[in-house]
Amino acid sequence: MNESRMTEPASEFLIRPATLEDLPALASLIEQSVRRLQTADYSPTQIDASIGSIFGTDRQLIADGTYFVAVPHNAPTQLVACGGWSYRRTLFGSDQHTDRDATPLNPATEAAKIRAIFVHPDFARRGLGSLILAHCEAAAQTAGYARFEMGSTLTGVALYKLRGYVEQQHITSRLPNGEDLPIVLMQKTLR
């Protein structure tokens, strides 16, 4: 298993690849994160409809080995954050999201997709979002990518701007209840 130990504030945490056995805990973590941390930016009906469709796990990332979880060193079965990157065209969404494209990207000409970063609300504001993001960027760089792209929640925009991402455009995704969910397309280039 490929594990990495990071420095403060992450010295308390270990990042490891997510597994299919993590799916129930991932679903719980993502739902709690969205329901408690995104209420200032999305309505209750948007949140209800987005959980499991837009905000949820993508088994393709787990199969590709590009989705990660953070766990405390002293509680290795407790998932406190998650996130990944992808070398496929899908920008965001769970397994149930209809707008999916598994076509591989070309690292010489296209941007890796940063995907589905969530932090458990009890562990918010401790640097875990930045830790997962840095881990994903490093893994994508190792695979040859110098550009990154993401579909950020409104809640995540400020963090990603601090980490060098630039807003490109505001888009919407149609939810199963017919409402639209605003998302911000953001990009970062290393070279």
C-alpha positions in Angstrom: 0.0 0.0 0.0 1.3 3.4 -0.9 1.1 5.6 2.2 2.7 9.0 2.9 3.2 10.8 6.1 3.0 14.6 5.9 4.3 17.3 8.2 2.3 19.6 10.5 -0.7 19.9 10.7 -0.9 16.6 9.0 1.6 14.9 11.3 -1.4 13.5 13.2 -2.8 12.0 9.9 -1.9 9.3 7.4 -3.1 9.4 3.8 -3.7 6.1 2.1 -5.5 5.0 -1.1 -9.3 4.4 -0.6 -10.6 0.9 -1.0 -14.0 -0.5 -1.8 -14.3 -1.5 1.9 -14.2 2.3 2.6 -17.4 3.0 0.6 -19.9 3.0 3.6 -17.6 5.3 5.6 -16.9 7.5 2.6 -20.7 7.9 2.0 -21.1 9.0 5.6 -18.2 11.3 5.6 -19.3 13.0 2.4 -22.9 13.4 3.5 -21.9 14.9 6.9 -19.4 17.2 5.2 -22.0 18.5 2.7 -24.8 18.8 5.3 -22.8 20.7 7.9 -20.2 22.6 5.9 -22.0 23.7 2.8 -25.2 25.2 4.2 -24.1 28.8 3.7 -23.8 28.2 -0.1 -26.5 25.7 -1.0 -30.1 25.4 0.0 -31.5 22.4 1.9 -33.2 21.1 -1.3 -30.0 21.5 -3.3 -28.0 19.6 -0.6 -30.6 16.8 -0.4 -30.6 16.3 -4.2 -26.9 16.6 -4.6 -25.9 13.9 -2.0 -25.3 10.7 -3.9 -25.6 12.2 -7.3 -23.1 15.1 -7.5 -21.6 14.7 -4.0 -20.7 11.0 -3.5 -18.1 8.4 -4.3 -16.8 7.5 -7.7 -15.7 3.9 -7.8 -13.7 4.6 -10.9 -11.3 6.7 -8.9 -10.9 3.9 -6.3 -10.3 1.3 -9.0 -7.7 3.6 -10.6 -5.9 4.1 -7.3 -6.3 7.9 -7.4 -8.7 8.4 -4.5 -7.4 8.8 -1.0 -8.5 9.0 2.6 -6.9 10.7 5.6 -7.1 8.9 8.9 -5.7 9.8 12.3 -2.6 7.9 13.3 -4.2 6.9 16.6 -7.5 5.9 14.9 -6.6 4.3 11.6 -10.2 3.1 10.8 -11.7 6.6 11.2 -12.0 8.5 7.9 -11.6 12.2 8.4 -11.1 13.5 4.9 -11.1 12.2 1.3 -10.3 13.4 -2.2 -8.7 12.3 -5.4 -7.5 13.1 -8.8 -8.3 11.6 -12.2 -6.6 11.0 -15.5 -10.1 10.6 -17.1 -12.4 13.3 -18.5 -15.1 13.3 -15.9 -14.8 16.6 -14.0 -17.1 15.9 -11.0 -19.9 13.7 -9.7 -20.5 10.3 -8.1 -21.2 6.9 -9.7 -24.8 8.0 -10.2 -24.0 11.3 -12.0 -25.1 11.1 -15.6 -22.4 13.3 -17.2 -19.5 10.9 -17.1 -16.7 10.2 -19.6 -14.0 7.7 -18.7 -11.8 8.6 -21.7 -8.2 9.0 -20.6 -6.6 12.4 -20.7 -3.2 13.3 -22.3 -0.9 14.7 -19.6 1.1 16.6 -22.3 -1.9 18.6 -23.4 -4.7 18.2 -20.8 -5.3 18.9 -17.1 -5.7 16.2 -14.5 -9.0 16.5 -12.7 -9.0 17.1 -9.0 -12.0 15.4 -7.6 -14.3 15.1 -4.6 -12.4 16.6 -1.7 -14.4 16.5 1.5 -13.5 16.9 5.2 -15.5 15.6 8.1 -17.0 18.6 9.9 -15.5 17.5 13.3 -12.0 17.9 11.6 -12.7 21.1 9.6 -10.2 24.0 9.8 -7.2 21.7 10.5 -5.6 21.8 7.1 -7.0 18.4 5.9 -8.4 19.9 2.7 -5.1 21.4 1.8 -3.3 18.1 2.8 -5.5 16.0 0.5 -5.2 18.6 -2.3 -1.4 18.6 -2.1 -1.3 14.8 -2.1 -3.5 14.6 -5.2 -1.4 17.3 -7.0 1.8 15.5 -6.2 0.4 12.1 -7.4 -0.8 13.8 -10.6 2.5 15.5 -11.1 4.3 12.1 -10.8 2.0 10.8 -13.6 3.2 13.7 -15.8 0.5 16.4 -15.3 1.5 20.1 -14.9 -2.1 21.4 -15.0 -5.0 20.7 -12.8 -8.7 21.4 -13.2 -11.7 21.0 -10.8 -15.3 21.6 -10.4 -15.3 23.4 -7.1 -18.3 23.8 -4.7 -19.0 27.4 -3.8 -17.8 26.6 -0.3 -14.3 25.4 -1.6 -13.5 28.4 -3.9 -11.7 30.4 -1.2 -9.4 27.5 -0.2 -8.6 26.6 -3.8 -7.7 30.3 -4.6 -5.3 30.2 -1.7 -3.7 27.1 -3.3 -3.2 28.8 -6.6 -6.4 27.9 -8.5 -8.0 30.5 -10.7 -11.7 30.7 -11.4 -12.5 30.0 -15.1 -16.2 30.0 -15.3 -19.4 29.4 -13.3 -21.4 26.3 -14.4 -24.4 24.5 -13.2 -25.3 20.9 -12.9 -28.9 19.7 -13.0 -29.9 17.8 -9.9 -32.4 14.9 -9.9 -35.1 17.2 -8.3 -34.8 19.6 -11.3 -32.8 22.3 -9.4 -29.5 23.5 -10.6 -26.3 23.3 -8.5 -23.8 26.1 -9.0 -20.2 24.9 -9.5 -17.0 26.9 -10.2 -14.6 25.6 -12.8 -11.1 26.3 -11.5 -7.6 25.6 -12.9 -4.0 25.7 -11.8 -0.8 25.5 -13.9 2.6 24.5 -12.4 4.7 25.6 -15.4 
